[in-house]
Structure formats: structure tokens, C-alpha cells
Amino acid sequence: MSDIKKDHSVGAGTGAIGGAVAGAAIGSAAGPAGSAVGAVVGGVVGAKAGDSIAEAVNPTEYTDHFQRAYTAAPYYIGGSEWRDYEPAYKYGYDTYGQYRGRRFEDIEPDLERNWNTSRANSRLEWNDARQAVRDGWHYIERALPGDADGDAR
């Protein structure tokens, strides 16, 4: 499998997972059947969003960019390692498709609420990880025409 095809598969897969989780949560208001239907529909929509993001932002290049740059970021905490920041950048990439078209600030409470289950081995609490997640979002927005929310703080 070529690297480009593999990166698109990764993008579609992460989009599908994020969409399925969101769809199941939304569908749960209609009971178990609603959760199942919501998960399927969310997974399909999420896969499509993840694939379109992978077309604009290669996940390998995205990760490589931040791995080279994270220690120079203004939010970098001295003594932290890539293993602390990588999950934050990955979280930004993985959730962007789920919330595409919305401002980071508008969905930040959702991201914060789910950070502890998404942070893997990161030692960063949300207040320290949020700027890396936000940085990842803005990186994707700049790559997708018409997606920038104009908030490049």
C-alpha cells in the first residue's frame, strides 16, 4: 500500500471513529436503537470528513511538523517530551473532522471533557495541552480553503 493511500486510510479511520462516537452519543437520546443508528451514520460521515482532511493534510507530515516544532512553541513546558505533546496534536487532528466548520472556542468544552480519555500517556492536563490541540486545529484550517475561523491566537 502506498504511503499516500495509507495516510488517507488513517484519516478516514480516525474520522470514522470520531464520527461514530459522536453519532452514538447524539442518537442515545432516542434509546439503544438511536445509539446504534447514530453510530453508523456518524461513522460514515466521520470517515468522509477524515478522508477529506487526509487529502489536504497528510497525517504523517502533520505529525512530523509538530514533532520538529513543539519545543519552540510558546506553550511548550520545559522538561516535557514529545510523548507529552504528541497525543494533544493527534487529538486536534482526530477531532477536527468531527467539528469541522465550528470555531475551536465553541467546542473547547467538549474537547476538554474528553481529553482525559484521549490523552494516552501524556502528562499534560487540559490547561497545558489545549494550546497544542488548538495549534493542530489551526494548522488544518490553514490547509483547508474556507475553513479558517480567523482566530489565530
PEZI-V320734 format. One record per residue. N is the residue number from 1. RES is the residue in three letters. PSI is psi in radians with two decimals (NA if undefined). Layout:
n & res & psi
N & RES & PSI
N & RES & PSI
//
This chain:
n & res & psi
1 & MET & 2.31
2 & SER & 2.75
3 & ASP & -0.65
4 & ILE & -0.81
5 & LYS & -0.70
6 & LYS & -0.74
7 & ASP & -0.66
8 & HIS & -0.66
9 & SER & -0.70
10 & VAL & -0.79
11 & GLY & -0.77
12 & ALA & -0.69
13 & GLY & -0.79
14 & THR & -0.62
15 & GLY & -0.69
16 & ALA & -0.73
17 & ILE & -0.86
18 & GLY & -0.73
19 & GLY & -0.68
20 & ALA & -0.74
21 & VAL & -0.82
22 & ALA & -0.76
23 & GLY & -0.71
24 & ALA & -0.71
25 & ALA & -0.77
26 & ILE & -0.75
27 & GLY & -0.35
28 & SER & -0.36
29 & ALA & -0.43
30 & ALA & 0.19
31 & GLY & -3.02
32 & PRO & -0.72
33 & ALA & -0.68
34 & GLY & -0.67
35 & SER & -0.78
36 & ALA & -0.83
37 & VAL & -0.76
38 & GLY & -0.69
39 & ALA & -0.73
40 & VAL & -0.89
41 & VAL & -0.78
42 & GLY & -0.66
43 & GLY & -0.73
44 & VAL & -0.84
45 & VAL & -0.75
46 & GLY & -0.68
47 & ALA & -0.75
48 & LYS & -0.78
49 & ALA & -0.75
50 & GLY & -0.66
51 & ASP & -0.71
52 & SER & -0.59
53 & ILE & -0.72
54 & ALA & -0.51
55 & GLU & -0.66
56 & ALA & -0.60
57 & VAL & 1.78
58 & ASN & 2.14
59 & PRO & -0.56
60 & THR & -0.77
61 & GLU & -0.66
62 & TYR & -0.89
63 & THR & -0.79
64 & ASP & -0.73
65 & HIS & -0.90
66 & PHE & -0.54
67 & GLN & -0.61
68 & ARG & -0.52
69 & ALA & -0.22
70 & TYR & -0.59
71 & THR & -0.29
72 & ALA & -0.09
73 & ALA & 2.53
74 & PRO & -0.34
75 & TYR & -0.02
76 & TYR & 2.36
77 & ILE & 2.05
78 & GLY & 2.42
79 & GLY & -0.21
80 & SER & 2.76
81 & GLU & 2.93
82 & TRP & -0.64
83 & ARG & -0.36
84 & ASP & -0.65
85 & TYR & -0.51
86 & GLU & -0.80
87 & PRO & -0.55
88 & ALA & -0.79
89 & TYR & -0.71
90 & LYS & -0.72
91 & TYR & -0.73
92 & GLY & -0.80
93 & TYR & -0.81
94 & ASP & -0.54
95 & THR & -0.23
96 & TYR & -0.82
97 & GLY & -0.60
98 & GLN & -0.60
99 & TYR & 0.26
100 & ARG & 2.38
101 & GLY & -0.13
102 & ARG & 2.67
103 & ARG & 2.52
104 & PHE & -0.79
105 & GLU & -0.55
106 & ASP & -0.49
107 & ILE & 0.02
108 & GLU & -0.70
109 & PRO & -0.65
110 & ASP & -0.76
111 & LEU & -0.76
112 & GLU & -0.76
113 & ARG & -0.59
114 & ASN & 0.00
115 & TRP & -0.77
116 & ASN & -0.50
117 & THR & -0.19
118 & SER & -0.13
119 & ARG & -0.11
120 & ALA & -2.15
121 & ASN & 0.18
122 & SER & 2.41
123 & ARG & 0.02
124 & LEU & 2.29
125 & GLU & 2.89
126 & TRP & -0.78
127 & ASN & -0.48
128 & ASP & -0.49
129 & ALA & -0.44
130 & ARG & -0.64
131 & GLN & -0.59
132 & ALA & -0.72
133 & VAL & -0.81
134 & ARG & -0.74
135 & ASP & -0.72
136 & GLY & -0.74
137 & TRP & -0.83
138 & HIS & -0.54
139 & TYR & -0.79
140 & ILE & -0.75
141 & GLU & -0.70
142 & ARG & -0.49
143 & ALA & -0.35
144 & LEU & 1.89
145 & PRO & 2.32
146 & GLY & 0.01
147 & ASP & -0.29
148 & ALA & 2.30
149 & ASP & 0.05
150 & GLY & 0.07
151 & ASP & 1.42
152 & ALA & 0.51
153 & ARG & NA
//
